[in-house]
Amino acid sequence: MERTTFSVVVLGVAFMFIFTSFQTQGNMQQVVIKSIQRDDSNFKGSGYISLAVIYAVFATFNWLAPSCLSFLGPKLTMIVGGVTYVIFIASFLWPQTWLLYLSSVLIGVGAALIWTGQGNYLTLMSERDTIARNSGIFWALFQSSLLFGNIFVFYMFMGKDVIDAGTRLVDDMGGPPLDALKKSFELFKTRDMILLSATFFYTGLSLSFFSGVYSTCVGSTLRFSDPTRLVGISGMCIGIGEISGGAIFVIFADKTVKKGRDPVVLIGFLTHLLAFFLIFLNLPTKSPLDRTFDPSFFPGGQPSEFVALLCSTMLGFGDACFNTQIYSILGSIYQDNSGPAFALYKFTQSLSAAACFFYSSVLELHWQLDILTAFCMVGTMTFCIVEWKVQVTAPSSQHGLKI
């Protein structure tokens, strides 16, 4: 294995370990926090608000992340960001409302650092003809975290309506930082980046929905025989969808580069639209807000566990379609500005994720699905516009910003 490919594999494995903890915790956070509140009446924290704070800070700090990247370099930037994930996860060993929100702010900063560093490092380890393959390798390894983490959830939380305390506890870019910040603002105003921002925005809504809201809906649907246990299986299915999507794009990376990225995004678009429709039919509309015995639209009013898990897989697969192609197009047309480009990607994505977690605490399921559907259409259209331009424009003429 060549050195650059090996580096991408190591990057994917590192993110797999970090997010095995974080994504699994985020998946169960609202359920765990409600359990903590039953044990401790003084604890007033909210999982939705915590996640909203995380992504709001994430979005804001992405403007400063390129400056930190230019000063620290991609490797050290990712290390500093990774440490904040450890602190956030450890904060649940001593549940305090103020500590929950403080650590949420901290991990928001760390998320901006780790993802900006990741995007820059992946680009540095890739060429135009390998960025699609390397994006797929990273994505498949990274999303393995959903599979491994939720296997733990499946066995540890089996048959439990309340999660008791015992269960809960068992290289230098060059350029000064101010210059990097200036370049981020300049890049953000370009036509292509404005169009791609709509796609970024949709991926943030999708991310927050499948990582936090959908699992809450499944766990709150009391017509399922064991909804808490089903949350773990659902998380595994999301991971399977993500991994299979990443693996497929590794295999067909050469064809993607030659024939364009738009067919893959269109596949993700159709997959997500079908998933949203089935979720609407299968789960009660009040399920994001509270536990409910309300019927589904299926015959007899009984929701289907199979459909719920199928939708989980489709959400993961569609997400892989969008994100792998975003990594590919950014790494291809912004090779000289990969740090700011990926920072803007994560800024927009995390901003929309924060917005989704805020409205998720008040909107019923059908309204959330309507929002997702509308932005899925817009995001797909704007991505295709940029991709079609890339296909007919010489790479050397793309985006002259330098850092």
C-alpha positions, -999 to +999 in steps of 0.1 A: +000+000+000+014+034-010+021+059+018-007+083+009-033+055+008-021+041+041-024+076+056-060+078+045-067+044+060-051+055+093-072+087+092-104+067+087-096+043+115-088+072+139-122+088+131-139+055+135-126+051+171-135+087+180-170+086+166-178+051+178-180+069+211-195+103+201-220+092+175-233+064+197-236+088+226-254+114+204-277+087+192-288+078+228-282+113+243-318+123+247-328+089+261-299+089+286-306+125+297-342+117+304-331+088+325-307+111+344-336+135+351-356+107+366-327+099+390-317+135+397-345+162+398-318+189+399-305+180+364-323+202+339-302+195+308-317+188+274-302+165+248-317+185+219-304+218+234-270+203+240-268+191+204-281+225+192-253+243+211-227+219+198-236+226+162-242+263+167-207+267+181-194+243+155-208+266+128-195+298+143-160+285+150-156+272+115-147+307+105-117+306+128-107+270+121-087+277+089-066+302+109-059+276+135-052+251+107-026+275+092-009+279+125-010+243+139-011+222+107-037+195+100-023+168+123-021+189+155-054+206+146-071+172+146-054+161+178-066+192+196-101+187+183-101+150+193-093+159+229-125+179+232-145+148+222-129+129+251-138+157+275-174+159+263-179+121+266-163+120+300-186+148+313-215+123+314-196+105+342-206+135+364-240+147+351-244+184+358-265+208+338-238+235+336-211+209+327-233+195+299-236+229+282-200+239+288-187+207+273-211+212+244-195+245+237-161+230+240-168+201+216-184+226+191-150+243+189-132+209+187-155+197+159-146+227+138-109+219+143-111+182+137-132+184+106-113+212+090-080+194+097-095+162+083-106+178+050-072+195+045-053+163+053-074+142+030-068+166+002-031+167+008-030+129+006-049+128-027-046+137-063-074+146-087-076+110-099-076+095-063-097+120-043-130+100-051-114+067-040-098+082-009-131+099+001-148+065-002-121+048+019-123+074+046-161+074+046-165+037+049-140+034+077-154+065+095-190+053+093-180+019+107-184+037+141-222+036+137-220-002+134-197-009+163-211+016+187-247+005+182-238-031+187-229-020+222-263-001+225-282-032+213-268-054+241-265-030+269-299-014+266-319-044+256-354-043+272-346-011+292-371+018+292-349+038+316-310+038+313-300+034+350-269+049+365-251+016+365-255+012+328-245+048+321-212+046+340-201+009+334+020+194+076+021+234+074-004+251+050+017+284+049+003+319+053-006+338+084-038+330+103-055+363+095-048+357+058-065+323+060-096+340+076-097+365+048-095+338+022-124+320+038-146+351+034-135+356-002-141+319-010-176+320+006-187+348-018-179+328-050-208+315-071-199+279-068-195+279-031-228+297-027-245+270-048-227+242-029-237+258+004-273+247-003-261+211-005-240+215+026-271+229+044-291+199+034-265+174+047-266+192+080-303+188+083-300+151+072-272+145+097-291+159+127-322+140+116-307+105+114-282+110+142-306+124+168-342+129+158-349+096+140-335+075+168-357+094+193-388+088+170-381+051+170-375+050+207-407+069+214-430+047+193-445+025+220-463+002+196-429-014+188-423-044+210-390-031+224-384+004+211-352+011+231-336-020+218-347-011+183-328+022+186-295+003+187-304-019+157-315+013+139-281+029+145-264-002+132-285-001+100-276+035+095-239+025+098-244-004+074-259+021+049-230+045+053-204+018+050-220+002+020-223+035+003-187+044+009-175+009-002-195+011-034-180+045-043-145+031-036-151+003-062-166+027-088-144+057-080-128+058-115-162+058-132-174+085-109-144+107-119-149+101-156-187+102-158-194+128-131-206+129-095-242+139-103-255+104-108-244+094-073-260+125-058-292+117-077-292+082-062-288+097-028-316+122-035-341+094-046-330+072-017-337+099+009-370+109-006-383+073-005-370+070+031-388+102+041-421+090+026-418+056+044-410+073+077-441+095+073-462+064+068-445+043+096-439+065+126-464+087+146-461+124+139-457+132+176-428+108+181-400+134+180-416+152+210-428+124+234-434+087+238-467+078+221-491+049+213-504+068+182-510+046+152-491+046+119-507+049+085-501+012+078-531-012+079-542-017+115-521+012+127-492-010+136-458+004+126-433-020+109-400-027+125-387-038+092-397-006+075-381+014+104-348-004+099-350-002+061-354+035+064-324+037+087-303+019+061-316+042+034-308+073+055-272+061+059-268+051+023-282+084+010-260+104+034-229+085+020-240+095-015-241+132-007-210+134+016-186+113-005-193+134-035-190+167-016-156+155-004-147+146-039-158+178-056-142+200-029-109+181-030-109+183-068-118+220-075-104+236-043-070+219-041-053+251-034-079+262-008-089+229+008-087+242+044-111+271+039-133+251+016-138+223+040-142+248+069-170+265+049-186+231+042-186+222+079-197+257+089-228+255+067-235+219+076-232+225+113-253+257+112-282+238+096-277+209+120-280+233+149-312+248+134-326+213+130-320+204+166-336+236+177-368+231+157-368+193+164-379+200+200-411+218+189-421+205+154-439+172+148-425+146+125-444+155+093-432+191+094-396+180+098-400+156+069-414+185+047-384+206+055-360+178+047-377+171+014-376+207+003-339+212+011-330+178-004-345+189-037-327+223-036-294+208-025-294+182-052-301+208-079-274+232-068-248+204-066-256+193-101-252+228-114-217+231-100-208+196-111-220+202-147-198+233-148-168+214-135-173+188-162-170+214-190-144+237-175-107+230-175-094+223-139-067+249-143-092+277-146-111+268-114-109+292-085-077+311-085-076+318-047-043+308-031-032+304+005 
